[in-house]
Amino acid sequence: MPAPAAVPAPAKADSAASPAGQSSCLSALAAIPGNRVTPSAPASQNGDPACRVSEPVRVEALAIRGPDGATAVSFEPPPLLSCAMARTLADWLDRSVQPLARGHFERDLVSLRVGGGHECRRRNRATAGPVSEHATGQALDIFAFKLGNAKDGLQVVVEKPKGLAENRFLDAVRQAACGAFMTTLGPGSDAAHANHLHVDIQERRSRASRFCQ
C-alpha cells in the first residue's frame, strides 16, 4: 500500500494584482485547465469584520492528474472559500488524495461531498469564543469522497466507512491532511466533528505547528 505523498505547507495568496484585476492566486488557479474557480463578491455577513474572506472564490472543481491525463474533482455543493484555501486544497487533492484513491481502489477521485465553507460563526457553533476559520473561508468540511465513474463508482463516507479498505483509505487521507493543512479534525476528535473531516489553514505562531486529531 503506498504511503501518503508528501504535501507542501499551505500556500498563501499573493497580494499582488494582475493587470486584469485578479489576484495572482486566482490567476494561477484559473490558468490550470480543469479548474472551475470564479471570484465571488467579498463577504462580510451581518457586518461583522471578523467574517471577511480574503480573495473569496467559488470552487466548482479543481484539476488533478489521472492515469490518462488531467481530470477534475467537483465539489458538491460548490463552497465559498478564500483563494489561499482553494490553492491548498488543489495541491492536497492532486498530490495526496488522488494517488491514495488510485492505490487503494484503482479508481480516480471524482468529487467531494462538502459543507461548511464560508459561514459567519464561532467555533463549533458556540455562542461565545473564538471565531471559526469557516468565518474567513479558510476551512472546509468534507463528508464523503466519491471515486470512479457512474458505472463503477464508490462513495467513501467519512462517518461510516464500509470495511477495512475504506477505513485504511480514510486513515491515509487524514494523515496526508495533517501535513497539508494547519488543522485537521475528524471522527474521534470531538462530538462536533463526528461525521466529517475538517481542514483549515489557520495561521499559527510557527509554520511547523499543526493541530491534528
Disulfide bonds with the S-S distance in Angstrom:
Cys25-Cys83 2.08
Cys51-Cys120 1.94
Cys178-Cys212 1.71
